[in-house]
Amino acid sequence: MAERLAVDVAGAAQLLGVSPGLVRKLTLLDEIPHAKVGARVVYPIRELTLWLSERTKNNDHELEPLVVVKEGDGGRRRRTE
């Protein structure tokens, strides 16, 4: 099965370590990478990683990819590639 390309509001909040309300606010302000797919708003994982990296103070190193919890894998965490 292919890796997930994007997450919903709750998934983006979990990846970033913030509340879903803050993700929604940043979305309304068009300050966070997102896309509309039909009526849904999704957050591309790769773009979230880059977005966070660009906002990291003293960004002298690359961020490791965000941790994604895949649905249906028993809650195990693994790194994206």
C-alpha positions in Angstrom: 0.0 0.0 0.0 1.3 3.5 -0.8 2.2 6.0 1.8 -0.3 8.6 2.7 0.2 11.9 0.9 -2.0 14.0 3.0 -3.8 14.1 6.3 -7.0 15.8 7.6 -7.2 18.6 10.2 -6.8 16.2 13.2 -3.8 14.5 11.5 -2.1 17.8 10.7 -2.6 18.9 14.3 -1.1 15.7 15.6 1.9 15.9 13.2 2.6 19.5 14.2 1.8 19.1 17.9 -0.8 21.8 18.0 -4.6 21.9 18.4 -7.0 21.2 15.5 -8.4 24.7 16.2 -5.0 26.3 15.5 -4.7 24.3 12.2 -8.2 25.5 11.2 -7.2 29.1 12.0 -3.9 28.9 10.0 -5.9 27.4 7.1 -8.4 30.3 7.2 -5.5 32.8 7.2 -3.9 30.8 4.3 -0.7 30.4 6.4 -0.4 26.6 6.3 -0.1 24.4 3.2 -3.4 22.8 2.4 -5.5 21.7 -0.6 -9.2 21.2 -1.2 -10.2 17.8 -2.5 -13.9 18.0 -3.2 -15.4 19.5 0.0 -12.6 18.3 2.2 -9.5 20.2 3.2 -6.3 18.1 3.3 -2.7 18.9 4.4 0.1 17.4 2.3 2.6 15.8 4.6 5.7 16.7 2.6 4.6 20.4 2.4 3.9 20.5 6.2 7.4 19.2 6.8 8.9 21.9 4.6 6.7 24.6 6.0 7.7 23.7 9.6 11.4 23.5 8.6 11.2 27.0 7.1 9.9 28.4 10.4 12.4 26.6 12.6 14.7 29.1 14.4 18.4 28.5 13.8 17.6 26.1 11.0 21.1 24.8 10.5 19.9 21.2 9.9 17.3 19.4 8.0 14.2 18.2 9.8 13.6 14.5 9.8 10.3 13.6 8.2 7.2 13.9 10.3 5.9 10.8 12.1 2.7 9.4 10.5 0.4 7.1 12.3 -1.1 5.0 9.5 -4.7 3.9 9.9 -5.1 0.1 10.4 -1.5 -0.6 11.5 -2.3 -1.0 15.2 -1.2 2.5 16.1 2.5 1.8 15.4 4.4 4.9 14.5 6.8 5.1 11.6 8.7 7.7 9.7 7.7 8.8 6.2 10.2 8.8 3.4 
